[in-house]
Amino acid sequence: MPSDVEYSPVGEGLGLPDFWLYVWLRRTAVLAAHITGLVLTLIISMLSRPGTSLFSWHPVCMSVAYCLCMTEGILLFSAEGSLFCFKSRKGKVRLHWFCQALGMIAAATGLGFMVASKNVSELPHLVSWHSLLGIGTLAASALQAACGVCVIFPKMMRLSSSPLRLKLYHATCGLVVYLLATVTVVSAMFSDWFQATVKGVAWWAFILLPLFPALVVMNQITNAYLPRKKITS
C-alpha cells in the first residue's frame, strides 16, 4: 500500500503580486511570533523577580521552556521568516532537538521549584486547573520527545511505518502538545499570583500574547503536513 504523503502547496493559484504579498505577510507573522515568544518570556521573568522565593523560579523556567524554547524549536522549520534559514535541514533538526531538550530541562526544573515551594509552604498539590493542565502538558511533552526519538531512529526502534508517516505523526502530536502548552500558559494568568501582579488592560494583553504564536505554529504545521489525499495503511 502507498505510504508517501502528498503535501498541499501553499499559495497555489495566486498571481505574482498576490503571491509576494502573501509571502511577506507570512514572514511578518513568523517574525512577530519570534518576538512575542521572547517578549513574553522576558516580561514573565521580570514580573517573577527570580531569587526572591522558590516559587519565583517556576514562572521563569516554564516560560523559557514553552514560550521560548518550544516556540523557537518549531518556528525554525518555517520557510518564511525563520531566524535559522541559513541552516541545512540536518542542522535545523539538530537545533530543534537542542531547543526541545533545553525546554524539557527547563520544564523539569520549573516543576521541581514548584514542588519544593508547595512542600515548604505546606500547601496541597494539584488543586487548580493550571496545575492539572501543567502536569498533563509535561507528560505530553515527554511522550512527544519519545516520538521524536522514533522519528530519528526508526530502524533501531523496529518500527514498520515509513519515515514520512512518522514525521506526520510527530508533527501532528507536536501541534497538540503546543496548543496544550498554550492553554496551560493562559490558565496561569488566572492564578492569584498573576492577577495580583498584572491588572487592568495589561492583563487582557497578556491573555492574547500566547495565542498569536500558537496560531502561527498551527498554520505552519497544517500547511506543511496537510495531506492532499487520505493516507491509507
VENNORJO-V170441 format. One record per residue. N is the residue number from 1. NEAR is the number of other ideal C-beta (glycine too) atoms within 10 Angstrom. D_FIRST is the distance of its C-alpha to the first C-alpha in whole Angstrom. Layout:
n & near & d_first
N & NEAR & D_FIRST
N & NEAR & D_FIRST
//
This chain:
n & near & d_first
1 & 5 & 0
2 & 10 & 4
3 & 13 & 6
4 & 11 & 9
5 & 16 & 12
6 & 12 & 15
7 & 14 & 18
8 & 13 & 21
9 & 9 & 24
10 & 17 & 27
11 & 12 & 30
12 & 7 & 28
13 & 7 & 31
14 & 13 & 34
15 & 8 & 37
16 & 7 & 38
17 & 8 & 41
18 & 11 & 39
19 & 14 & 36
20 & 12 & 39
21 & 12 & 40
22 & 14 & 37
23 & 16 & 36
24 & 12 & 39
25 & 11 & 39
26 & 20 & 36
27 & 15 & 38
28 & 12 & 41
29 & 18 & 39
30 & 22 & 37
31 & 17 & 40
32 & 14 & 42
33 & 24 & 39
34 & 20 & 40
35 & 12 & 44
36 & 20 & 44
37 & 25 & 42
38 & 14 & 45
39 & 12 & 47
40 & 21 & 46
41 & 21 & 46
42 & 14 & 50
43 & 16 & 51
44 & 23 & 50
45 & 19 & 51
46 & 10 & 55
47 & 16 & 55
48 & 22 & 54
49 & 12 & 57
50 & 15 & 55
51 & 9 & 58
52 & 9 & 60
53 & 14 & 58
54 & 17 & 55
55 & 17 & 53
56 & 17 & 54
57 & 21 & 51
58 & 25 & 49
59 & 25 & 48
60 & 22 & 48
61 & 23 & 46
62 & 28 & 43
63 & 25 & 44
64 & 22 & 43
65 & 26 & 40
66 & 30 & 38
67 & 27 & 40
68 & 21 & 40
69 & 23 & 38
70 & 28 & 35
71 & 27 & 35
72 & 24 & 36
73 & 21 & 33
74 & 23 & 31
75 & 23 & 33
76 & 19 & 33
77 & 17 & 29
78 & 25 & 31
79 & 14 & 31
80 & 18 & 34
81 & 20 & 37
82 & 19 & 36
83 & 13 & 39
84 & 15 & 37
85 & 11 & 35
86 & 7 & 37
87 & 14 & 35
88 & 9 & 32
89 & 8 & 28
90 & 8 & 29
91 & 12 & 32
92 & 16 & 31
93 & 16 & 29
94 & 12 & 32
95 & 16 & 34
96 & 19 & 31
97 & 15 & 32
98 & 13 & 35
99 & 19 & 36
100 & 21 & 34
101 & 14 & 35
102 & 17 & 39
103 & 25 & 38
104 & 18 & 37
105 & 14 & 40
106 & 20 & 42
107 & 23 & 41
108 & 14 & 42
109 & 17 & 45
110 & 22 & 46
111 & 17 & 45
112 & 14 & 47
113 & 20 & 50
114 & 20 & 49
115 & 13 & 50
116 & 14 & 53
117 & 16 & 54
118 & 18 & 54
119 & 11 & 55
120 & 11 & 58
121 & 10 & 59
122 & 6 & 58
123 & 9 & 56
124 & 8 & 53
125 & 11 & 49
126 & 10 & 46
127 & 10 & 49
128 & 15 & 47
129 & 12 & 44
130 & 19 & 44
131 & 18 & 44
132 & 13 & 42
133 & 18 & 39
134 & 25 & 40
135 & 14 & 39
136 & 15 & 36
137 & 23 & 35
138 & 22 & 36
139 & 12 & 34
140 & 17 & 31
141 & 23 & 32
142 & 14 & 32
143 & 12 & 28
144 & 20 & 27
145 & 16 & 29
146 & 10 & 27
147 & 17 & 23
148 & 19 & 25
149 & 13 & 25
150 & 16 & 22
151 & 18 & 21
152 & 13 & 23
153 & 11 & 23
154 & 16 & 19
155 & 7 & 20
156 & 9 & 23
157 & 12 & 22
158 & 8 & 19
159 & 14 & 16
160 & 7 & 13
161 & 15 & 11
162 & 15 & 11
163 & 13 & 15
164 & 15 & 14
165 & 17 & 13
166 & 18 & 16
167 & 15 & 18
168 & 21 & 17
169 & 15 & 18
170 & 18 & 21
171 & 18 & 22
172 & 14 & 22
173 & 15 & 24
174 & 24 & 26
175 & 19 & 27
176 & 11 & 28
177 & 24 & 30
178 & 24 & 32
179 & 14 & 33
180 & 20 & 34
181 & 27 & 36
182 & 23 & 37
183 & 18 & 38
184 & 22 & 40
185 & 26 & 42
186 & 18 & 43
187 & 17 & 44
188 & 22 & 46
189 & 19 & 48
190 & 13 & 49
191 & 15 & 51
192 & 8 & 55
193 & 15 & 55
194 & 19 & 53
195 & 11 & 55
196 & 8 & 58
197 & 17 & 57
198 & 18 & 56
199 & 9 & 57
200 & 7 & 58
201 & 8 & 56
202 & 11 & 54
203 & 14 & 53
204 & 10 & 51
205 & 10 & 50
206 & 20 & 48
207 & 14 & 46
208 & 10 & 45
209 & 18 & 44
210 & 23 & 41
211 & 14 & 39
212 & 17 & 39
213 & 27 & 37
214 & 20 & 35
215 & 12 & 34
216 & 24 & 34
217 & 23 & 31
218 & 14 & 29
219 & 16 & 29
220 & 25 & 28
221 & 19 & 25
222 & 13 & 24
223 & 17 & 25
224 & 16 & 23
225 & 19 & 20
226 & 13 & 20
227 & 12 & 16
228 & 9 & 17
229 & 10 & 14
230 & 5 & 12
231 & 15 & 10
232 & 7 & 7
233 & 7 & 6
//
